[in-house]
């Protein structure tokens, strides 16, 4: 069954705590939210101006709050660039702590990805060695804890379908899956429907992003990812691709989450929800 979720990161630019997007989800009949995570302390979050969750905080406090709101978590976003040299000593620990936190709040998935650019001084073959070792370590934890590790197309390695296939087949594990992203694949110059079709047997979670005509004209093919869409889902130039991805998932009788990534400007999230619900029901 296709389930709707939304990323609390949509509210990041509004400088609000996670309670604000959670209230939106409850008021609009949603059952799931997706959280970004912080591995350490960030004074902005401590002052109440960030919707993301510190991994050193008590997960039971968050779980109690979510239970009181009738909400569940579709995924924790812990996407420290695993393609960077620092991924070996910072990203691995970050992801492990996210796995532990996810287990405590009954969240099924943790999101990972590569960096926005190739690291200086490393060949692509050397980077693939880093990536393979990163997943070797975190998958040991994921399998013990029963948490799916999703790979999101966001950088030069993961938005390239051939390289993504190498990453997803490094290890034969049901816990290594795909977090599809309609906006990142499109902005990287790929066909989102074709990308999803190639990895349809691996996808467990989706980020749904539209793209404005202005942004597509300015950077498509020159960037590999965007944080959130400024266009509501369904009103940008990626709407037809999103609709095609949803139809493909329906044909598969797919069981997973579509997580909205759209800046929470006035009316945009409401518009996105209405469009997606119609497409799912169509």
C-alpha positions as CSV (number, residue, x, y, z in Angstrom):
1,X,0.0,0.0,0.0
2,X,1.3,3.5,-0.9
3,X,1.5,5.6,2.3
4,X,2.0,9.3,2.5
5,X,4.7,10.9,4.7
6,X,6.5,14.2,4.7
7,X,9.9,15.5,5.6
8,X,10.1,17.9,8.6
9,X,12.9,19.6,6.6
10,X,10.2,21.3,4.7
11,X,9.9,23.7,7.7
12,X,13.6,24.3,8.1
13,X,13.6,27.7,6.6
14,X,10.7,28.8,8.9
15,X,12.9,28.3,12.0
16,X,10.4,26.2,13.9
17,X,10.7,23.0,16.1
18,X,9.5,19.6,14.9
19,X,6.2,20.1,16.8
20,X,5.0,22.5,14.0
21,X,5.2,20.0,11.1
22,X,3.9,17.3,13.3
23,X,0.8,19.4,14.1
24,X,0.4,20.0,10.4
25,X,0.5,16.3,9.7
26,X,-2.1,15.6,12.3
27,X,-4.4,18.4,11.2
28,X,-4.2,17.1,7.6
29,X,-5.0,13.5,8.3
30,X,-1.4,12.2,7.8
31,X,-0.1,9.1,9.6
32,X,3.6,9.4,8.9
33,X,6.4,12.0,9.1
34,X,10.1,11.8,8.2
35,X,12.8,13.3,10.5
36,X,16.1,14.8,9.7
37,X,18.8,14.0,12.3
38,X,21.6,15.9,14.0
39,X,24.6,14.0,15.2
40,X,25.8,16.3,18.0
41,X,24.6,19.7,19.2
42,X,23.4,22.6,17.1
43,X,22.5,25.8,18.9
44,X,19.8,26.6,16.4
45,X,18.0,23.4,17.3
46,X,18.5,23.9,21.0
47,X,16.9,27.3,20.8
48,X,13.9,25.8,19.1
49,X,14.6,27.0,15.5
50,X,15.1,23.7,13.8
51,X,12.8,20.7,13.1
52,X,15.5,18.1,13.2
53,X,16.2,15.6,16.0
54,X,19.5,15.2,17.8
55,X,20.6,11.6,18.0
56,X,21.9,12.0,21.5
57,X,18.4,13.0,22.7
58,X,16.1,10.5,24.4
59,X,14.1,8.7,21.7
60,X,11.4,7.7,24.2
61,X,10.5,11.4,24.6
62,X,10.0,11.7,20.9
63,X,8.1,8.4,20.7
64,X,5.7,9.4,23.5
65,X,5.0,12.7,21.7
66,X,4.4,11.0,18.4
67,X,2.1,8.4,20.0
68,X,0.1,11.3,21.6
69,X,-0.3,12.8,18.1
70,X,-1.2,9.5,16.4
71,X,1.9,9.7,14.2
72,X,4.6,7.3,13.1
73,X,8.0,7.8,11.4
74,X,8.6,6.5,7.9
75,X,12.3,7.2,7.9
76,X,15.2,8.9,9.7
77,X,17.4,11.0,7.3
78,X,21.0,10.5,8.3
79,X,22.5,11.3,4.9
80,X,26.1,12.2,5.8
81,X,28.1,11.9,2.5
82,X,29.3,8.3,2.5
83,X,31.4,9.1,-0.6
84,X,33.7,11.5,1.3
85,X,36.8,10.5,3.2
86,X,35.3,11.8,6.4
87,X,32.4,9.3,5.9
88,X,34.7,6.6,7.3
89,X,35.2,8.3,10.7
90,X,32.1,10.5,10.9
91,X,29.4,9.2,8.6
92,X,29.7,5.6,9.8
93,X,29.1,6.5,13.4
94,X,26.3,8.9,12.4
95,X,24.5,6.2,10.6
96,X,24.9,3.7,13.4
97,X,23.5,6.1,15.9
98,X,20.6,6.7,13.5
99,X,19.9,3.0,13.3
100,X,19.8,2.7,17.1
101,X,17.5,5.7,17.4
102,X,15.2,4.3,14.6
103,X,14.9,1.0,16.4
104,X,13.8,2.8,19.6
105,X,11.0,4.8,17.9
106,X,9.8,1.9,15.7
107,X,11.0,3.6,12.5
108,X,11.8,1.1,9.7
109,X,14.3,3.0,7.5
110,X,17.4,5.2,7.7
111,X,18.4,7.3,4.7
112,X,22.0,7.6,3.3
113,X,23.6,9.2,0.3
114,X,26.8,10.4,-1.3
115,X,28.2,14.0,-1.4
116,X,27.2,16.8,-3.8
117,X,30.5,16.5,-5.6
118,X,33.4,14.1,-6.1
119,X,36.0,14.4,-3.3
120,X,39.2,16.2,-4.3
121,X,42.3,13.9,-4.8
122,X,40.3,10.7,-5.1
123,X,39.7,8.6,-8.2
124,X,36.2,7.2,-8.7
125,X,37.5,3.7,-8.0
126,X,39.0,4.9,-4.7
127,X,35.6,6.5,-3.8
128,X,33.8,3.2,-4.6
129,X,36.1,1.5,-2.1
130,X,35.1,4.0,0.6
131,X,31.4,3.5,-0.2
132,X,31.6,-0.2,-0.2
133,X,33.4,-0.2,3.2
134,X,30.8,2.3,4.6
135,X,27.9,0.0,3.7
136,X,29.8,-3.1,4.9
137,X,30.0,-1.6,8.4
138,X,26.5,0.0,8.7
139,X,24.7,-3.1,7.2
140,X,26.1,-5.2,10.0
141,X,24.2,-2.9,12.4
142,X,21.2,-2.6,10.2
143,X,20.8,-6.4,10.0
144,X,21.1,-6.8,13.7
145,X,18.6,-4.1,14.4
146,X,16.2,-4.9,11.6
147,X,16.4,-1.4,10.1
148,X,16.5,-0.9,6.3
149,X,19.4,1.3,5.0
150,X,18.2,3.3,2.0
151,X,20.5,4.8,-0.6
152,X,19.2,8.1,-2.0
153,X,20.2,9.5,-5.4
154,X,21.6,12.9,-4.5
155,X,25.2,13.2,-5.7
156,X,27.3,12.3,-8.8
157,X,27.6,8.6,-7.8
158,X,24.0,7.8,-6.8
159,X,22.2,9.8,-9.5
160,X,24.2,7.8,-12.1
161,X,22.1,4.7,-12.5
162,X,25.1,2.5,-13.4
163,X,27.0,3.5,-10.3
164,X,23.9,3.3,-8.2
165,X,23.5,-0.3,-9.4
166,X,27.0,-1.1,-8.3
167,X,26.3,0.3,-4.8
168,X,23.0,-1.5,-4.4
169,X,24.6,-4.8,-5.4
170,X,27.7,-4.5,-3.2
171,X,26.0,-6.8,-0.7
172,X,23.2,-9.2,-1.1
173,X,21.1,-8.0,1.8
174,X,17.4,-7.2,2.1
175,X,18.4,-4.3,4.3
176,X,20.1,-2.4,1.5
177,X,17.4,-0.6,-0.5
178,X,16.7,2.5,-2.4
179,X,15.1,5.8,-1.4
180,X,14.0,7.1,-4.7
181,X,14.0,10.9,-5.2
182,X,12.0,12.3,-8.1
183,X,13.6,15.8,-7.9
184,X,17.2,14.8,-7.6
185,X,17.1,12.3,-10.5
186,X,15.3,14.9,-12.7
187,X,17.7,17.8,-11.8
188,X,20.6,15.5,-12.5
189,X,19.4,15.0,-16.1
190,X,17.9,11.6,-15.6
191,X,14.4,10.3,-16.4
192,X,12.8,9.7,-13.0
193,X,10.4,7.1,-14.3
194,X,13.1,5.1,-16.0
195,X,15.4,5.4,-13.0
196,X,12.6,4.0,-10.7
197,X,11.8,1.3,-13.2
198,X,15.4,0.1,-13.2
199,X,15.4,-0.2,-9.4
200,X,11.8,-1.0,-8.7
201,X,12.7,-4.2,-6.9
202,X,14.9,-2.3,-4.5
203,X,12.8,0.8,-3.6
204,X,11.3,1.0,-0.1
205,X,10.8,4.8,0.4
206,X,10.5,7.8,-2.0
207,X,11.2,11.5,-1.7
208,X,8.7,13.3,-3.9
209,X,10.0,16.6,-5.2
210,X,8.7,18.7,-8.1
211,X,11.0,21.2,-9.8
212,X,10.1,24.8,-10.9
213,X,10.5,25.7,-14.6
214,X,13.0,28.4,-13.6
215,X,15.2,26.0,-11.6
216,X,15.1,23.3,-14.3
217,X,16.2,25.8,-17.0
218,X,19.0,27.1,-14.9
219,X,20.6,24.0,-13.4
220,X,19.2,20.7,-14.9
221,X,22.1,18.5,-15.9
222,X,24.6,20.7,-14.0
223,X,23.5,19.7,-10.4
224,X,22.7,16.4,-8.9
225,X,20.4,17.3,-6.1
226,X,18.2,19.9,-4.4
227,X,17.0,20.1,-0.8
228,X,13.3,20.8,-1.2
229,X,11.1,22.0,-4.0
230,X,9.9,25.6,-4.0
231,X,7.1,24.5,-6.3
232,X,4.2,22.6,-4.9
233,X,4.1,18.9,-5.9
234,X,2.2,18.8,-9.2
235,X,2.7,22.4,-10.3
236,X,6.3,22.1,-11.6
237,X,7.9,20.7,-14.7
238,X,8.5,17.3,-13.0
239,X,4.8,16.6,-12.3
240,X,4.3,14.3,-15.2
241,X,7.3,12.2,-14.1
242,X,6.0,12.0,-10.5
243,X,2.6,10.9,-11.8
244,X,4.4,8.2,-13.9
245,X,6.4,7.0,-10.9
246,X,3.2,6.7,-8.9
247,X,1.5,4.7,-11.6
248,X,4.5,2.4,-11.8
249,X,4.4,1.9,-8.0
250,X,0.6,1.2,-8.2
251,X,1.2,-1.4,-10.9
252,X,3.7,-3.1,-8.7
253,X,1.3,-3.2,-5.7
254,X,4.1,-1.5,-3.9
255,X,4.1,-1.2,-0.1
256,X,6.1,1.9,1.0
257,X,6.1,5.6,1.7
258,X,5.9,8.7,-0.5
259,X,7.5,11.5,1.5
260,X,6.8,15.0,0.4
261,X,9.8,17.4,0.1
262,X,8.3,20.8,-0.6
263,X,9.1,24.0,1.2
264,X,6.3,24.8,3.6
265,X,5.4,28.2,2.1
266,X,1.8,29.3,2.5
267,X,-0.5,26.8,0.8
268,X,2.3,24.8,-0.8
269,X,2.1,21.7,1.4
270,X,-1.7,21.7,1.3
271,X,-1.6,21.9,-2.5
272,X,1.0,19.1,-2.6
273,X,-1.1,16.8,-0.4
274,X,-4.2,17.4,-2.5
275,X,-2.4,16.6,-5.8
276,X,-0.7,13.5,-4.5
277,X,-3.9,12.1,-2.9
278,X,-5.7,12.5,-6.2
279,X,-2.8,10.8,-8.1
280,X,-2.7,7.9,-5.7
281,X,-6.5,7.4,-5.9
282,X,-6.7,7.9,-9.7
